Amino acid sequence: MYEPIQHFNINNAPSILLVNGLLDTPTLISATREYYTKIKDLYERFGRKEHIEIKEFEGAGHEVNEEMIIYAINWLKNKSN
């Protein structure tokens, strides 16, 4: 299985927004939270904690909805400023 954390390099680490519906079954929220916890520690250690975030959406499953898109767009705009 591909594990993104094995390819992590803080020197060129991008901003990361993890978006997950709480009702998502193909991508369980517990797996997203576990990945976030692992990678967040690296970002914090290198002074980049503002460049990683997890956003959980109540009532959402595996689909991407309008609320998620709006949130992601605003988050990306904030990161480009």
N, C-alpha and C positions, 0 to 999 in steps of 0.2 A: 504494500500500500504506500502511496506517495504521502510523505510527511513534509509539509512546507517548512516547518521549523528547522529541519535538517539543512535547509538551504539559506538560512537567515544570515544576513551580513549587515550589521548595524551601520556600517559606513555608507551604505547606499539604500538604507531601509526607507521604504515609502510610508506615507501616512496610510493607516489601515482603519477602515470602518467595517466592523463585523455586524451584519444585520441578520436577525433571525426571528421568525415567528415562534411564539411560545407553543403553538399547536403543530409545529413542523415535525413530521415523523421521519422523512428521509434524512434530514440533518437535525439530529436531536439537539435541543438547547444545551443539554449537559456537555455535549462534545464541543460546541462553540464556546461555552464558558471555560472549559478545560484548556482549549487552544489559546483563548484570550489571556488566561492566567499565566500560561507559560511565556507567551511572547511579551506581555505587559511588563513582566519583571525585567526583561532585557531592555525594553524601551526606557523604563524608569532608571535603570542602572546607568544608562548613557545619556540621561537628561533629555529624553524625547517623549516623555509620558503624555504630552498633549497631542502626540501624533498617532495615538491608538485609542480606539473606543469600541465598545460593544453596545449595540442598541437592540433591545428586545421589544417585540410588538405583540401585545395581547390580542388574542382572537385571530391572529394570522397563522397560516400554515406554511407550506413550502412555496407558495406563490408570492410574487412580488406585487405589492399593491401601491396605490397612489400615495398613501401616507409614507411608505418606505422611500419611494422615489423622491418626494419632496424633502424628506429628512436628509437623504444622501446628497442631493443637490446643494442644499444649504450648508451641509457639513463640508463638502468639497469647496464651495465658495469661500468659506471661512479659512480653509487650509491654504488657499492660494493668495490670501492677503498678507 
